[in-house]
Amino acid sequence: MINLMTWFSDRQINFCPKHFVFVKIPITDESHNWIIDRLSGRFHISADPNQSSSSILFDADEYPSFEDPQEAMLFQLTWS
């Protein structure tokens, strides 16, 4: 069955508001699809904000941030 929230809403946003919860688990294609299919809140994917700017150039890992803290916890429990 098609999830209408996936098709008709823009849940992945291009900037990370301060109230989003950062998750320190690298995102993969599989976990990104899991977020789209299983969760319903807004999220953002970016590099680790705690790294220095020089190390970001060499580290290709990206991490998700979630608007809903419960979704962040569910992601951590599922993918850690």
Wavefront OBJ file of the C-alpha trace (Angstrom):
o trace
v 0.000 0.000 0.000
v 1.241 3.493 -0.839
v 1.918 5.825 2.079
v 0.233 9.131 1.165
v 2.438 11.054 3.625
v 5.479 9.952 1.603
v 4.051 11.151 -1.693
v 2.332 14.408 -0.697
v 4.555 15.966 1.947
v 8.088 17.316 2.077
v 9.379 15.703 5.258
v 13.100 15.917 4.467
v 14.082 19.541 4.869
v 17.215 21.341 3.647
v 18.178 23.033 6.916
v 18.371 21.851 10.516
v 16.388 23.924 13.031
v 17.845 24.179 16.529
v 15.068 22.107 18.102
v 15.816 19.004 15.979
v 17.402 16.047 17.792
v 20.746 14.982 16.278
v 21.426 11.222 16.082
v 25.067 10.059 16.068
v 24.423 6.978 13.875
v 25.543 7.229 10.232
v 22.730 6.979 7.742
v 22.731 4.417 4.938
v 20.462 4.006 1.926
v 18.571 1.301 3.799
v 18.076 3.392 6.944
v 17.073 6.430 4.839
v 14.350 4.363 3.148
v 13.294 3.087 6.580
v 12.832 6.689 7.782
v 10.715 7.519 4.742
v 8.550 4.395 5.036
v 8.158 3.990 8.805
v 8.278 7.469 10.343
v 5.988 10.431 9.814
v 7.794 13.524 11.137
v 10.217 15.954 9.520
v 13.915 15.142 9.396
v 17.211 16.507 8.108
v 20.398 14.740 6.977
v 23.782 16.440 7.326
v 27.384 15.999 8.414
v 28.257 15.883 12.105
v 28.008 19.473 13.439
v 30.539 18.741 16.207
v 33.393 18.033 13.787
v 35.811 20.689 12.667
v 35.390 22.004 9.126
v 38.640 20.362 7.955
v 37.580 16.870 9.069
v 34.195 17.193 7.332
v 36.007 17.326 3.991
v 37.473 13.857 4.581
v 34.569 12.225 6.424
v 31.710 11.334 4.085
v 29.351 10.090 6.831
v 26.029 11.856 7.151
v 23.738 11.767 10.159
v 19.996 12.320 10.590
v 18.276 14.832 12.849
v 14.606 14.478 13.778
v 11.960 16.969 14.842
v 10.244 14.379 17.052
v 12.497 13.072 19.865
v 10.542 9.804 19.912
v 11.385 9.185 16.267
v 15.048 9.923 17.010
v 14.983 7.334 19.807
v 13.244 4.761 17.597
v 15.876 5.299 14.882
v 18.682 4.855 17.434
v 17.194 1.667 18.841
v 16.602 0.198 15.399
v 19.907 1.070 13.689
v 22.483 1.020 16.486
l 1 2 3 4 5 6 7 8 9 10 11 12 13 14 15 16 17 18 19 20 21 22 23 24 25 26 27 28 29 30 31 32 33 34 35 36 37 38 39 40 41 42 43 44 45 46 47 48 49 50 51 52 53 54 55 56 57 58 59 60 61 62 63 64 65 66 67 68 69 70 71 72 73 74 75 76 77 78 79 80
